[in-house]
Every structure is written in structure tokens, then in C-alpha cells.
Amino acid sequence: MRPDASSASSAVFAANRARGAVSFEVKLADGMTRRGALHESGSLRVRFPSPEGEGLSAVFVNTAGGVAGGDRFDIEIAASEGARLTLTTAAAEKIYRAIGKPAELNIRLTVADGARLAWLPQETILFDRARVARRIDIDLAEGASLLLCEIVVFGRAAMGETMRQGEFVDRWRLRRGGRLVFAENVRLDGEIGEKLAKPAIAKGGGAIGTALIVPGDEALVERIREGQESFGGEVGISAWNGFAMARFCAQDAARLRADMMAVLGRASGLTLPRLWLN
């Protein structure tokens, strides 16, 4: 292929990458959480089912039908004082094979004093040779509450597919009262299938997850551990710096999802989104 033809092909590929962004704020008004200004662009949309009690629920929809290499999605959410917001996704997010640049997912959550935010998306499924870089930045006031979970599935076990190669980069930063209390970078690349098979990484597991609970203490950890006999996979729970964290690893997504639901149920009186129960 001639150099000019190659450049033209690259330009066409870049022009066809999906872009999506959602940003909005919720506020407490007359004892009810109400949505403020909303900005949507590209293939990312958010919908608000009927209010539930004094809180508000939101559901993200990716009209692109998945995420491919070179796509970029940005989400920015703010909950003002006293607001109650639960966020989820309409379906599991599929990350497809990438030929060139990785997909980018950027999430920023800001929660004010007395506000409670629950970030509960359904699973992120990585296809073989998928490449994705995700960044999650959370800024909590001292009196804010957070319930957050993320599940990552490597391959589609139900379809007999596994993820052999690819790239998964995950960067988390949690600040509370302006102070950095948790920072983590995860990177899996190259022969991911072989790495997941190692005992020190996933011991052959095909799904991993994290639940972050603020505030959280040892009493909460003990309450969650009371249900550990029912866990189908491996679950590790600890608390420090004023928050609790549960780590999950399971052979498949269904088993991990059940464990996550059990932990979230014990960690909070919050009712899980109806989409989780389908």
C-alpha cells in the first residue's frame, strides 16, 4: 500500500471511532433528589427512570453497541449536599478487539457532604485482543457516602471464548476531604490468558471485581465476612483510611456477580438496580 493510501486509511479509521460524553449534577430540592444541568454528546446517553423514594436513579446507554479500539467515553457526575444517586448501565459493556490504539474510559465522581452516590455498572467484558485504558477519579467530602463496584470479565466463557491476549490498564484515585486515601494502578498486557492462570494473579479465574465502600470500618468488614460461606469464588475484605474494600476473583462472571450482590447487600441497605436482577 502506498504511503498516501495508508495515511488515508488511518484517517478514515480515526474518523469512525466512537466518542461519547455525559456530565450532570444532582441536587436536593424539597427533600427529593433532582437532576440539574445535563450534557450529552456522541454515542453515550443517560436516562432517568421514575424516582425511587427521595433518591434518583440513572442508567447509561452506549448507542455504539460496544467499545472498540480508539473509542473514548467520558463521564463526569456530581452529587450536591444531601443528594441520593444510584448509577448503573443498561447492559454489560463489551470491549472489542483493537487493531491500533486502546479504547479510553474516563470516569470522575464528585460527592458533597451528606450526599450518597452508588456507582453500580454491570460487567465490563473484554474480548480477545481487546485494549482498554480506564481511569476512575473520585472526590468525596468528609461526610459523603460512596458505594462503588466494578466487575471485569476476561472473555465470554458462556460462548466458549477466552481472552488470550490484549491490554487492560486501570487507574483509580480516591480522595476524601481533599486527601488522597487510595491510589492503584493495574496493568495486564501481552499474554493475559497465561498471566491469569498463575496462582498469584487469578489462579485461572476469568472474572475479577472490586467493591469500594465509604465510610467503612472493621465492623462492616466483619458483617460482610459473616456471609463468606456462601461465596462461590474468592473474596478478600479489608478496611483502612476510613473505607472498606472487597476484592473478588471467580471462574466466571455469574459466580462473581452473585458474590458481589451478596457483599453489596450486606454493606448497604441500598436496593440494587432492577437491571441487576434480570
Backbone as CSV, one residue per row, in Angstrom:
resi,resn,N_x,N_y,N_z,CA_x,CA_y,CA_z,C_x,C_y,C_z
1,MET,0.844,-1.191,0.000,0.000,0.000,0.000,0.884,1.248,0.000
2,ARG,0.541,2.201,-0.877,1.297,3.440,-0.945,1.166,4.214,0.358
3,PRO,2.198,5.017,0.720,2.137,5.806,1.963,0.900,6.674,2.054
4,ASP,0.525,7.327,0.934,-0.638,8.207,0.980,-1.914,7.406,1.205
5,ALA,-1.980,6.183,0.649,-3.154,5.334,0.850,-3.241,4.877,2.290
6,SER,-2.079,4.562,2.885,-2.053,4.155,4.291,-2.532,5.283,5.188
7,SER,-2.086,6.506,4.913,-2.497,7.658,5.706,-3.996,7.900,5.584
8,ALA,-4.500,7.736,4.351,-5.931,7.934,4.135,-6.737,6.898,4.900
9,SER,-6.244,5.645,4.885,-6.929,4.575,5.618,-6.939,4.865,7.112
10,SER,-5.813,5.354,7.653,-5.735,5.686,9.076,-6.694,6.820,9.428
11,ALA,-6.801,7.797,8.527,-7.693,8.926,8.773,-9.148,8.479,8.796
12,VAL,-9.507,7.575,7.881,-10.876,7.049,7.855,-11.176,6.274,9.131
13,PHE,-10.205,5.455,9.555,-10.368,4.673,10.787,-10.575,5.593,11.987
14,ALA,-9.761,6.648,12.092,-9.862,7.583,13.208,-11.200,8.311,13.194
15,ALA,-11.677,8.669,12.011,-12.934,9.399,11.896,-14.126,8.551,12.297
16,ASN,-13.970,7.233,12.262,-15.070,6.333,12.596,-15.030,5.841,14.033
17,ARG,-14.134,6.385,14.832,-14.091,5.989,16.251,-15.249,6.641,16.997
18,ALA,-15.813,5.898,17.932,-16.927,6.422,18.726,-16.414,7.384,19.795
19,ARG,-17.157,8.442,20.010,-16.890,9.381,21.082,-18.189,9.578,21.849
20,GLY,-18.091,9.618,23.153,-19.292,9.824,23.948,-18.948,10.503,25.259
21,ALA,-19.811,11.384,25.724,-19.576,12.066,26.992,-20.907,12.383,27.652
22,VAL,-20.938,12.229,28.969,-22.107,12.606,29.771,-21.605,13.322,31.012
23,SER,-22.207,14.448,31.335,-21.901,15.130,32.587,-23.195,15.733,33.128
24,PHE,-23.395,15.579,34.432,-24.560,16.198,35.054,-24.357,16.273,36.564
25,GLU,-25.224,17.061,37.203,-25.201,17.233,38.654,-26.592,16.944,39.198
26,VAL,-26.644,16.380,40.391,-27.927,16.201,41.062,-27.925,17.027,42.347
27,LYS,-29.120,17.553,42.692,-29.254,18.412,43.866,-30.474,17.982,44.673
28,LEU,-30.450,18.314,45.965,-31.582,18.037,46.837,-32.511,19.249,46.813
29,ALA,-33.792,19.011,46.493,-34.789,20.084,46.440,-36.077,19.585,47.083
30,ASP,-36.512,20.241,48.159,-37.729,19.852,48.873,-37.697,18.388,49.304
31,GLY,-36.516,17.956,49.757,-36.386,16.596,50.253,-36.255,15.536,49.179
32,MET,-36.206,15.912,47.908,-36.086,14.972,46.795,-34.859,15.306,45.961
33,THR,-34.208,14.289,45.442,-33.049,14.495,44.568,-33.536,14.778,43.154
34,ARG,-33.044,15.874,42.609,-33.453,16.271,41.263,-32.211,16.521,40.399
35,ARG,-32.368,16.250,39.132,-31.268,16.439,38.187,-31.106,17.908,37.847
36,GLY,-29.839,18.343,37.781,-29.545,19.689,37.327,-29.239,19.687,35.839
37,ALA,-28.349,20.551,35.418,-27.990,20.648,34.010,-27.341,19.351,33.532
38,LEU,-27.699,18.929,32.346,-27.205,17.680,31.749,-26.578,17.967,30.393
39,HIS,-25.383,17.393,30.178,-24.744,17.496,28.871,-24.474,16.092,28.340
40,GLU,-24.923,15.812,27.133,-24.671,14.532,26.454,-24.065,14.813,25.088
41,SER,-23.144,13.975,24.671,-22.611,14.105,23.319,-22.211,12.741,22.799
42,GLY,-22.187,12.616,21.476,-21.770,11.363,20.854,-22.712,10.222,21.153
43,SER,-22.147,9.029,21.323,-22.956,7.822,21.441,-23.274,7.427,22.877
44,LEU,-22.967,8.288,23.849,-23.263,7.971,25.240,-24.473,8.776,25.705
45,ARG,-25.444,8.059,26.300,-26.670,8.689,26.770,-26.952,8.243,28.205
46,VAL,-27.762,9.019,28.916,-28.180,8.640,30.262,-29.685,8.867,30.362
47,ARG,-30.373,7.908,31.002,-31.815,8.001,31.181,-32.144,7.880,32.663
48,PHE,-33.243,8.487,33.070,-33.616,8.536,34.478,-34.980,7.878,34.664
49,PRO,-35.008,6.655,35.200,-36.297,6.014,35.495,-37.056,6.811,36.552
50,SER,-38.241,6.338,36.895,-39.047,7.028,37.893,-38.281,7.160,39.204
51,PRO,-38.427,8.300,39.904,-37.749,8.478,41.190,-38.139,7.379,42.172
52,GLU,-37.175,6.972,42.998,-37.418,5.929,43.987,-37.202,6.539,45.368
53,GLY,-38.301,6.843,46.078,-38.169,7.488,47.373,-37.603,8.885,47.200
54,GLU,-36.644,9.229,48.034,-36.055,10.565,47.953,-34.818,10.590,47.065
55,GLY,-34.445,9.428,46.484,-33.269,9.352,45.637,-33.603,9.401,44.152
56,LEU,-32.564,9.291,43.334,-32.712,9.323,41.887,-31.843,8.221,41.290
57,SER,-32.358,7.554,40.252,-31.600,6.518,39.558,-31.278,6.980,38.146
58,ALA,-30.114,6.563,37.662,-29.701,6.904,36.301,-29.141,5.658,35.624
59,VAL,-29.413,5.526,34.324,-28.956,4.372,33.550,-28.211,4.874,32.317
60,PHE,-26.969,4.431,32.148,-26.180,4.806,30.980,-26.451,3.843,29.823
61,VAL,-26.526,4.412,28.621,-26.749,3.630,27.412,-25.694,4.020,26.387
62,ASN,-24.966,3.025,25.887,-23.977,3.264,24.835,-24.599,2.860,23.506
63,THR,-25.017,3.846,22.716,-25.693,3.546,21.452,-24.739,3.018,20.389
64,ALA,-23.434,3.038,20.664,-22.467,2.476,19.709,-22.480,0.955,19.748
65,GLY,-23.118,0.372,20.761,-23.227,-1.087,20.824,-22.000,-1.776,21.366
66,GLY,-21.081,-1.047,21.944,-19.856,-1.611,22.485,-18.735,-0.599,22.380
67,VAL,-17.541,-1.042,22.719,-16.367,-0.164,22.714,-15.268,-0.838,21.903
68,ALA,-14.710,-0.119,20.951,-13.638,-0.645,20.113,-12.382,0.205,20.279
69,GLY,-11.271,-0.302,19.763,-10.010,0.408,19.865,-10.104,1.819,19.306
70,GLY,-9.578,2.794,20.046,-9.609,4.179,19.611,-10.844,4.947,20.056
71,ASP,-11.864,4.245,20.574,-13.055,4.927,21.099,-12.698,5.649,22.401
72,ARG,-13.495,6.660,22.739,-13.287,7.361,24.011,-14.635,7.744,24.602
73,PHE,-14.779,7.451,25.904,-16.004,7.796,26.621,-15.641,8.483,27.929
74,ASP,-16.315,9.603,28.206,-16.050,10.408,29.398,-17.345,10.597,30.181
75,ILE,-17.266,10.332,31.485,-18.416,10.509,32.366,-17.991,11.377,33.539
76,GLU,-18.784,12.408,33.843,-18.496,13.281,34.975,-19.801,13.547,35.725
77,ILE,-19.855,13.107,36.992,-21.064,13.185,37.790,-20.756,13.900,39.104
78,ALA,-21.667,14.778,39.538,-21.512,15.474,40.824,-22.813,15.367,41.602
79,ALA,-22.703,15.005,42.883,-23.859,14.941,43.777,-23.701,16.023,44.835
80,SER,-24.639,16.965,44.880,-24.578,18.066,45.849,-25.033,17.598,47.228
81,GLU,-24.924,18.479,48.207,-25.221,18.133,49.603,-26.597,17.486,49.761
82,GLY,-26.596,16.311,50.416,-27.838,15.629,50.738,-28.454,14.829,49.613
83,ALA,-27.909,14.888,48.403,-28.490,14.179,47.267,-28.237,12.671,47.363
84,ARG,-29.121,11.877,46.730,-29.004,10.417,46.689,-29.081,9.982,45.233
85,LEU,-28.042,9.341,44.742,-27.986,8.973,43.324,-27.434,7.570,43.159
86,THR,-28.128,6.760,42.354,-27.664,5.418,42.000,-27.485,5.345,40.495
87,LEU,-26.304,4.903,40.071,-25.970,4.845,38.645,-25.683,3.406,38.234
88,THR,-26.187,3.016,37.059,-25.876,1.700,36.517,-25.855,1.794,34.991
89,THR,-25.702,0.655,34.331,-25.688,0.607,32.866,-26.811,-0.296,32.386
90,ALA,-27.267,-0.048,31.165,-28.381,-0.824,30.622,-28.001,-2.275,30.373
91,ALA,-26.716,-2.527,30.163,-26.239,-3.885,29.884,-24.753,-3.948,30.188
92,ALA,-24.208,-5.140,30.139,-22.758,-5.280,30.270,-22.085,-4.562,29.104
93,GLU,-20.943,-3.923,29.375,-20.208,-3.202,28.328,-19.198,-4.136,27.691
94,LYS,-19.235,-4.246,26.370,-18.336,-5.136,25.635,-17.186,-4.328,25.047
95,ILE,-15.955,-4.784,25.310,-14.761,-4.145,24.757,-14.212,-5.058,23.672
96,TYR,-14.286,-4.628,22.418,-13.927,-5.475,21.292,-12.430,-5.406,20.966
97,ARG,-12.031,-6.302,20.109,-10.634,-6.366,19.657,-10.189,-5.014,19.093
98,ALA,-8.985,-4.614,19.460,-8.430,-3.350,18.983,-7.273,-3.624,18.032
99,ILE,-7.281,-2.944,16.911,-6.193,-3.095,15.941,-5.065,-2.124,16.255
100,GLY,-5.427,-0.920,16.685,-4.425,0.108,16.968,-4.495,0.602,18.395
101,LYS,-4.909,1.852,18.568,-4.936,2.480,19.880,-5.959,1.809,20.799
102,PRO,-5.694,1.820,22.097,-6.682,1.271,23.031,-7.883,2.199,23.168
103,ALA,-8.982,1.661,23.641,-10.129,2.479,23.999,-9.823,3.208,25.304
104,GLU,-10.459,4.355,25.512,-10.271,5.140,26.734,-11.609,5.324,27.433
105,LEU,-11.635,5.022,28.736,-12.814,5.228,29.564,-12.404,6.112,30.740
106,ASN,-13.000,7.282,30.863,-12.649,8.229,31.918,-13.879,8.546,32.750
107,ILE,-13.784,8.317,34.064,-14.919,8.492,34.973,-14.490,9.396,36.120
108,ARG,-15.266,10.436,36.387,-14.995,11.334,37.506,-16.276,11.489,38.325
109,LEU,-16.175,11.187,39.622,-17.308,11.264,40.532,-16.974,12.240,41.661
110,THR,-17.870,13.185,41.922,-17.686,14.162,42.995,-18.915,14.119,43.894
111,VAL,-18.687,13.920,45.213,-19.795,13.731,46.141,-19.611,14.680,47.327
112,ALA,-20.624,15.526,47.575,-20.548,16.549,48.616,-20.960,15.980,49.972
113,ASP,-20.794,16.788,51.011,-21.173,16.394,52.371,-22.639,15.970,52.431
114,GLY,-22.882,14.847,53.097,-24.247,14.383,53.281,-24.852,13.718,52.063
115,ALA,-24.139,13.710,50.942,-24.649,13.075,49.724,-24.229,11.610,49.686
116,ARG,-24.992,10.807,48.965,-24.681,9.387,48.813,-24.753,9.022,47.337
117,LEU,-23.692,8.423,46.837,-23.637,8.017,45.430,-23.306,6.532,45.353
118,ALA,-24.057,5.827,44.531,-23.800,4.406,44.279,-23.486,4.235,42.798
119,TRP,-22.262,3.836,42.506,-21.817,3.587,41.126,-21.804,2.068,40.941
120,LEU,-22.815,1.547,40.218,-23.015,0.101,40.129,-23.215,-0.344,38.683
121,PRO,-22.228,-0.152,37.823,-22.380,-0.602,36.434,-22.388,-2.120,36.352
122,GLN,-22.996,-2.640,35.302,-22.902,-4.070,35.051,-21.500,-4.381,34.498
123,GLU,-21.246,-5.657,34.228,-19.884,-6.095,33.928,-19.282,-5.417,32.691
124,THR,-17.953,-5.310,32.706,-17.181,-4.942,31.534,-16.546,-6.222,30.992
125,ILE,-16.868,-6.592,29.750,-16.400,-7.848,29.160,-15.334,-7.547,28.114
126,LEU,-14.148,-8.101,28.314,-13.042,-7.897,27.379,-12.963,-9.074,26.405
127,PHE,-13.102,-8.788,25.132,-12.930,-9.814,24.107,-11.438,-10.064,23.888
128,ASP,-11.112,-11.177,23.245,-9.716,-11.466,22.956,-9.107,-10.346,22.127
129,ARG,-7.901,-9.915,22.518,-7.128,-8.851,21.869,-7.749,-7.466,22.080
130,ALA,-8.635,-7.352,23.041,-9.148,-6.028,23.392,-8.043,-5.213,24.054
131,ARG,-8.112,-3.900,23.892,-7.166,-2.985,24.546,-7.955,-1.824,25.114
132,VAL,-7.810,-1.599,26.412,-8.583,-0.528,27.041,-7.799,0.077,28.193
133,ALA,-7.907,1.390,28.334,-7.311,2.122,29.458,-8.443,2.852,30.167
134,ARG,-8.629,2.533,31.432,-9.710,3.141,32.206,-9.130,3.976,33.351
135,ARG,-9.785,5.105,33.617,-9.353,5.980,34.703,-10.576,6.359,35.531
136,ILE,-10.503,6.119,36.842,-11.593,6.456,37.748,-11.056,7.409,38.811
137,ASP,-11.587,8.623,38.856,-11.198,9.631,39.841,-12.412,9.957,40.698
138,ILE,-12.257,9.837,42.013,-13.357,10.050,42.953,-12.937,11.096,43.977
139,ASP,-13.777,12.098,44.161,-13.511,13.168,45.116,-14.687,13.240,46.089
140,LEU,-14.462,12.802,47.326,-15.510,12.762,48.332,-15.273,13.825,49.399
141,ALA,-16.350,14.484,49.841,-16.268,15.315,51.036,-16.187,14.378,52.243
142,GLU,-15.756,14.903,53.384,-15.601,14.069,54.582,-16.902,13.376,54.966
143,GLY,-18.028,14.053,54.780,-19.308,13.478,55.183,-20.072,12.808,54.059
144,ALA,-19.411,12.495,52.953,-20.064,11.848,51.818,-20.030,10.333,51.964
145,SER,-20.953,9.658,51.282,-21.009,8.198,51.277,-20.901,7.694,49.841
146,LEU,-20.190,6.573,49.685,-19.975,6.003,48.355,-20.098,4.487,48.410
147,LEU,-20.812,3.946,47.428,-20.850,2.503,47.207,-20.508,2.290,45.739
148,LEU,-19.382,1.668,45.481,-18.896,1.546,44.106,-18.480,0.109,43.832
149,CYS,-18.858,-0.404,42.666,-18.376,-1.729,42.276,-18.023,-1.736,40.797
150,GLU,-17.026,-2.525,40.474,-16.612,-2.735,39.087,-16.279,-4.215,38.902
151,ILE,-16.798,-4.810,37.841,-16.520,-6.211,37.515,-15.914,-6.257,36.115
152,VAL,-14.805,-6.956,35.974,-14.151,-7.122,34.677,-14.111,-8.613,34.344
153,VAL,-14.575,-8.954,33.152,-14.639,-10.345,32.711,-13.713,-10.515,31.511
154,PHE,-12.832,-11.493,31.588,-11.861,-11.740,30.518,-12.374,-12.855,29.608
155,GLY,-12.984,-12.448,28.477,-13.529,-13.411,27.543,-14.989,-13.716,27.836
156,ARG,-15.615,-14.470,26.923,-17.017,-14.858,27.080,-17.076,-16.365,27.298
157,ALA,-17.010,-16.755,28.567,-16.974,-18.183,28.892,-18.224,-18.903,28.411
158,ALA,-19.378,-18.250,28.465,-20.629,-18.883,28.055,-20.627,-19.221,26.565
159,MET,-19.804,-18.512,25.797,-19.695,-18.766,24.355,-18.460,-19.600,24.029
160,GLY,-17.784,-20.088,25.052,-16.583,-20.884,24.831,-15.389,-20.066,24.390
161,GLU,-15.408,-18.748,24.670,-14.330,-17.874,24.254,-13.505,-17.434,25.462
162,THR,-12.214,-17.355,25.300,-11.335,-16.866,26.355,-10.520,-15.696,25.819
163,MET,-10.015,-14.894,26.730,-9.140,-13.795,26.332,-7.706,-14.271,26.452
164,ARG,-7.027,-14.403,25.337,-5.647,-14.889,25.338,-4.653,-13.734,25.382
165,GLN,-4.912,-12.714,24.578,-4.001,-11.572,24.511,-4.797,-10.269,24.587
166,GLY,-4.104,-9.209,24.955,-4.761,-7.918,24.999,-4.067,-6.977,25.956
167,GLU,-4.789,-5.947,26.372,-4.226,-4.953,27.278,-5.348,-4.360,28.133
168,PHE,-5.151,-4.370,29.438,-6.103,-3.788,30.375,-5.327,-2.944,31.374
169,VAL,-5.555,-1.625,31.322,-4.891,-0.686,32.228,-5.975,0.027,33.028
170,ASP,-5.889,-0.030,34.346,-6.918,0.518,35.221,-6.265,1.406,36.281
171,ARG,-6.634,2.682,36.305,-6.056,3.643,37.251,-7.169,4.205,38.123
172,TRP,-7.050,4.021,39.451,-8.035,4.528,40.408,-7.373,5.532,41.348
173,ARG,-8.095,6.626,41.636,-7.664,7.587,42.643,-8.885,7.988,43.468
174,LEU,-8.794,7.845,44.791,-9.869,8.227,45.697,-9.358,9.278,46.662
175,ARG,-10.011,10.423,46.686,-9.691,11.492,47.632,-10.882,11.720,48.541
176,ARG,-10.571,11.925,49.819,-11.617,12.189,50.810,-11.216,13.421,51.610
177,GLY,-12.078,14.432,51.577,-11.729,15.690,52.231,-10.490,16.321,51.630
178,GLY,-10.257,16.101,50.344,-9.092,16.659,49.662,-7.821,15.856,49.832
179,ARG,-7.875,14.788,50.626,-6.675,13.989,50.898,-6.736,12.680,50.118
180,LEU,-5.634,12.328,49.472,-5.572,11.074,48.733,-5.518,9.915,49.726
181,VAL,-6.545,9.038,49.691,-6.600,7.918,50.630,-6.444,6.570,49.940
182,PHE,-6.563,6.540,48.620,-6.376,5.280,47.895,-5.924,5.581,46.478
183,ALA,-4.883,4.884,46.048,-4.376,5.017,44.675,-3.924,3.656,44.198
184,GLU,-4.315,3.307,42.987,-3.949,1.992,42.461,-3.842,2.036,40.947
185,ASN,-2.825,1.381,40.428,-2.677,1.175,39.003,-2.590,-0.323,38.737
186,VAL,-3.412,-0.817,37.831,-3.372,-2.223,37.427,-3.049,-2.282,35.938
187,ARG,-2.146,-3.145,35.581,-1.812,-3.311,34.162,-1.647,-4.793,33.847
188,LEU,-2.455,-5.279,32.930,-2.319,-6.627,32.388,-2.192,-6.479,30.878
189,ASP,-1.135,-7.006,30.308,-0.991,-6.915,28.857,-0.264,-8.132,28.320
190,GLY,-0.133,-8.174,27.001,0.535,-9.317,26.374,-0.302,-10.575,26.490
191,GLU,0.321,-11.646,26.961,-0.354,-12.948,27.092,-1.201,-12.961,28.368
192,ILE,-2.311,-12.272,28.335,-3.147,-12.125,29.526,-3.667,-13.471,30.009
193,GLY,-4.045,-14.344,29.092,-4.561,-15.656,29.474,-3.573,-16.436,30.323
194,GLU,-2.312,-16.418,29.928,-1.285,-17.124,30.687,-1.082,-16.482,32.055
195,LYS,-1.144,-15.164,32.115,-0.940,-14.478,33.390,-2.080,-14.754,34.361
196,LEU,-3.309,-14.769,33.861,-4.447,-15.044,34.729,-4.403,-16.459,35.300
197,ALA,-3.718,-17.359,34.611,-3.634,-18.747,35.084,-2.691,-18.896,36.273
198,LYS,-1.824,-17.897,36.506,-0.849,-18.005,37.599,-1.538,-17.851,38.953
199,PRO,-1.139,-18.657,39.949,-1.781,-18.612,41.273,-1.738,-17.235,41.915
200,ALA,-0.658,-16.471,41.698,-0.525,-15.172,42.347,-1.371,-14.091,41.680
201,ILE,-1.934,-14.380,40.520,-2.737,-13.372,39.809,-4.226,-13.709,39.892
202,ALA,-4.669,-14.767,39.233,-6.093,-15.106,39.280,-6.353,-16.598,39.440
203,LYS,-5.283,-17.411,39.416,-5.413,-18.859,39.613,-6.418,-19.470,38.636
204,GLY,-6.370,-18.976,37.399,-7.256,-19.497,36.371,-8.608,-18.843,36.312
205,GLY,-8.860,-17.883,37.172,-10.156,-17.198,37.171,-10.349,-16.348,35.932
206,GLY,-11.610,-16.202,35.522,-11.906,-15.422,34.336,-12.613,-14.121,34.621
207,ALA,-12.821,-13.819,35.914,-13.519,-12.583,36.274,-12.948,-12.036,37.574
208,ILE,-12.776,-10.731,37.623,-12.298,-10.072,38.836,-13.222,-8.898,39.149
209,GLY,-13.232,-8.471,40.399,-14.100,-7.359,40.766,-13.592,-6.641,42.001
210,THR,-14.078,-5.429,42.182,-13.733,-4.618,43.345,-14.975,-3.885,43.817
211,ALA,-15.203,-3.913,45.129,-16.254,-3.097,45.742,-15.593,-2.137,46.714
212,LEU,-15.933,-0.871,46.621,-15.371,0.178,47.463,-16.509,0.813,48.249
213,ILE,-16.368,0.843,49.580,-17.449,1.304,50.446,-16.923,2.394,51.380
214,VAL,-17.539,3.583,51.307,-17.127,4.715,52.144,-18.385,5.312,52.800
215,PRO,-18.422,5.457,54.131,-17.369,5.055,55.070,-17.380,3.547,55.292
216,GLY,-16.262,3.031,55.766,-16.164,1.608,56.054,-15.160,1.364,57.159
217,ASP,-15.468,0.395,58.021,-14.580,0.094,59.146,-14.556,-1.415,59.394
218,GLU,-13.882,-1.836,60.453,-13.751,-3.254,60.747,-15.094,-3.896,61.082
219,ALA,-15.999,-3.128,61.680,-17.324,-3.674,61.977,-18.048,-4.051,60.691
220,LEU,-17.918,-3.217,59.665,-18.516,-3.526,58.373,-17.860,-4.757,57.760
221,VAL,-16.536,-4.835,57.867,-15.813,-5.996,57.332,-16.315,-7.282,57.976
222,GLU,-16.474,-7.278,59.297,-16.946,-8.469,59.996,-18.362,-8.838,59.576
223,ARG,-19.216,-7.832,59.355,-20.579,-8.113,58.910,-20.586,-8.780,57.535
224,ILE,-19.716,-8.325,56.651,-19.635,-8.936,55.327,-19.084,-10.354,55.426
225,ARG,-18.096,-10.559,56.281,-17.479,-11.874,56.410,-18.422,-12.931,56.976
226,GLU,-19.463,-12.487,57.641,-20.431,-13.441,58.170,-21.102,-14.260,57.064
227,GLY,-21.123,-13.730,55.853,-21.743,-14.448,54.740,-20.765,-15.141,53.823
228,GLN,-19.500,-15.265,54.245,-18.473,-15.775,53.344,-18.650,-17.243,52.962
229,GLU,-19.368,-18.017,53.769,-19.569,-19.425,53.427,-20.395,-19.599,52.157
230,SER,-21.147,-18.584,51.803,-21.984,-18.672,50.603,-21.261,-18.218,49.338
231,PHE,-20.037,-17.670,49.476,-19.328,-17.161,48.306,-18.914,-18.306,47.383
232,GLY,-19.116,-18.092,46.070,-18.738,-19.110,45.092,-17.327,-18.955,44.580
233,GLY,-16.735,-17.773,44.766,-15.364,-17.527,44.354,-14.538,-17.074,45.538
234,GLU,-13.389,-16.475,45.250,-12.543,-15.942,46.316,-12.897,-14.481,46.573
235,VAL,-13.041,-14.142,47.856,-13.375,-12.777,48.248,-12.478,-12.371,49.416
236,GLY,-11.770,-11.255,49.253,-10.939,-10.709,50.318,-11.463,-9.352,50.733
237,ILE,-11.582,-9.116,52.036,-12.203,-7.889,52.541,-11.292,-7.255,53.578
238,SER,-11.144,-5.935,53.510,-10.335,-5.215,54.491,-10.825,-3.779,54.585
239,ALA,-10.351,-3.081,55.642,-10.725,-1.683,55.842,-9.510,-0.898,56.319
240,TRP,-9.355,0.308,55.807,-8.302,1.222,56.248,-8.637,2.619,55.718
241,ASN,-8.025,3.631,56.314,-8.209,5.017,55.878,-9.678,5.446,55.810
242,GLY,-10.535,4.792,56.613,-11.931,5.204,56.657,-12.828,4.591,55.604
243,PHE,-12.324,3.624,54.821,-13.162,2.952,53.829,-12.901,1.446,53.861
244,ALA,-13.823,0.695,53.301,-13.687,-0.761,53.200,-13.616,-1.149,51.731
245,MET,-12.914,-2.249,51.475,-12.768,-2.721,50.105,-12.888,-4.241,50.075
246,ALA,-13.608,-4.730,49.094,-13.710,-6.172,48.865,-13.168,-6.474,47.475
247,ARG,-12.320,-7.482,47.400,-11.759,-7.927,46.123,-12.363,-9.286,45.773
248,PHE,-12.661,-9.479,44.505,-13.313,-10.699,44.052,-12.521,-11.349,42.923
249,CYS,-12.518,-12.669,42.907,-11.959,-13.428,41.786,-12.767,-14.713,41.671
250,ALA,-13.252,-15.018,40.475,-14.088,-16.200,40.280,-13.823,-16.796,38.909
251,GLN,-14.284,-18.024,38.732,-14.089,-18.709,37.462,-14.893,-18.067,36.343
252,ASP,-16.056,-17.526,36.670,-16.900,-16.940,35.635,-17.664,-15.742,36.186
253,ALA,-18.283,-14.999,35.282,-18.965,-13.768,35.650,-20.176,-14.022,36.531
254,ALA,-20.927,-15.085,36.263,-22.137,-15.350,37.033,-21.820,-15.580,38.503
255,ARG,-20.759,-16.346,38.751,-20.379,-16.631,40.129,-19.910,-15.358,40.835
256,LEU,-19.117,-14.554,40.133,-18.627,-13.320,40.751,-19.770,-12.335,40.979
257,ARG,-20.676,-12.258,40.038,-21.825,-11.340,40.175,-22.637,-11.694,41.418
258,ALA,-22.855,-12.994,41.653,-23.608,-13.428,42.837,-22.876,-13.034,44.115
259,ASP,-21.551,-13.203,44.125,-20.760,-12.807,45.294,-20.832,-11.300,45.512
260,MET,-20.736,-10.537,44.422,-20.801,-9.079,44.531,-22.148,-8.642,45.095
261,MET,-23.232,-9.240,44.631,-24.559,-8.883,45.117,-24.695,-9.192,46.601
262,ALA,-24.102,-10.303,47.037,-24.167,-10.666,48.451,-23.420,-9.645,49.304
263,VAL,-22.245,-9.228,48.843,-21.457,-8.250,49.588,-22.152,-6.894,49.622
264,LEU,-22.647,-6.437,48.487,-23.317,-5.148,48.439,-24.571,-5.145,49.309
265,GLY,-25.261,-6.285,49.345,-26.442,-6.380,50.179,-26.131,-6.237,51.653
266,ARG,-25.009,-6.806,52.091,-24.605,-6.699,53.488,-23.960,-5.350,53.802
267,ALA,-23.363,-4.729,52.797,-22.648,-3.480,53.025,-23.572,-2.282,53.117
268,SER,-24.745,-2.376,52.519,-25.626,-1.210,52.449,-27.074,-1.652,52.386
269,GLY,-27.940,-0.817,52.915,-29.370,-1.087,52.814,-29.925,-0.687,51.462
270,LEU,-29.050,-0.242,50.570,-29.469,0.207,49.248,-30.012,-0.947,48.425
271,THR,-31.151,-0.732,47.767,-31.709,-1.723,46.852,-30.941,-1.675,45.540
272,LEU,-30.489,-2.825,45.074,-29.746,-2.867,43.818,-30.655,-2.470,42.657
273,PRO,-30.085,-1.860,41.603,-30.884,-1.506,40.431,-31.605,-2.727,39.872
274,ARG,-32.823,-2.509,39.395,-33.617,-3.619,38.864,-32.915,-4.331,37.712
275,LEU,-32.110,-3.580,36.945,-31.388,-4.200,35.825,-30.422,-5.278,36.298
276,TRP,-29.923,-5.171,37.536,-29.035,-6.189,38.084,-29.763,-7.485,38.361
277,LEU,-31.063,-7.403,38.541,-31.838,-8.562,38.968,-32.472,-9.313,37.823
278,ASN,-32.288,-8.835,36.599,-32.873,-9.501,35.427,-32.171,-10.818,35.134
